[in-house]
């Protein structure tokens, strides 16, 4: 076959649009994280015209470090992880979730097996084996820890305190460990029992105590992300409404009632708790 080299065709090189990376703090398995957030991510891409891509850190520490390295542009995290990222890496809150029960705040829960006759009250937790979600988990550790301390129970009063193993799925793992009798008590964020309702009989789990309320989960931008991008994403998130059927589906999947504007000082109560617990947020 003869090739005519005199004929030329100009082709335009199409540059792939750089993605805006979005990460949901891995308190649950990656599968649950995707199921809860992918409709929201697709909505943001569709509404803003930005190429928003969900990525999946393996644990809380990796989430924090990836934001500090600029690998996460938009973070959706618990408020304790947020203040750590804000104080260490200059992340800034721009929106926060309204919980499914219509509250702007959320809380932790302390649980045991319902048939455990030795644990009736918070005081009965002394000397028991405690499994928590992660040292950086707000509802799954820090809020319950603060609740214990406020009621005169110190970390040394427990037989041991362990944290759930593995990447992601830690909230579920706490419930399953208590259900299996491997630990006497566990601490989770409120709402987790609903997540495991298809795995165990949750009537076998008793809530010993609820912590006080703290600011809800927060959407934050990494330092240096252009202001116009942040504003565009914030506007799209805050427009989501339960009164619009398609948007209601997005919110329901994410276990969110609504999204409101936020600023950094909204989370000073969390910083105050960290100070009472003797925690250094710069590390």
GIGI-V992295 format. One line per field, one symbol per residue. phi: phi as a letter, one per 40 degrees, with the letter a starting at -180 (. if undefined). psi: psi as a letter, one per 20 degrees, with the letter a starting at -180 (. if undefined). Layout:
# GIGI-V992295
phi = ???
psi = ???
This chain:
# GIGI-V992295
phi = .cbccccbbcbccccccccccbbcdccbccccdcdcbcccccccccccgcccbcbbccacccdccccccgcbcbbbaccccdccccccbgcbcbaacccdcgbcbaacbbbaccccccbbbdcccdgccbbbcadbccccacccccccccbgbcdccccabbbccgcggcccccccccdcgcbcbabacdhcdcccccbbccccbbccabcccbdccbcbbccgcddccccccddcccccbccbdccdccccccgbcabbcaadcdbccccccdcccgccccb
psi = pppoiipqppppooppppqopppppmhrrhghgghhihhgghgggghijqnppprnqhrgghgghhghijipgpporrhghghghghhjjqpqiqrqprhjjqirrrrqprrqhjoiiohrhhiipjrppprgqhjpfhiggghghgghhkjorhiiqgqorqprqprjhgghgghhghijhqgqrprqpihhhhjhihroiiippogqqrrqrqaqqpqqqpipphhgggggggggiippiioghhhhggghilphrprqrrgiijhhghhghghikpoii.
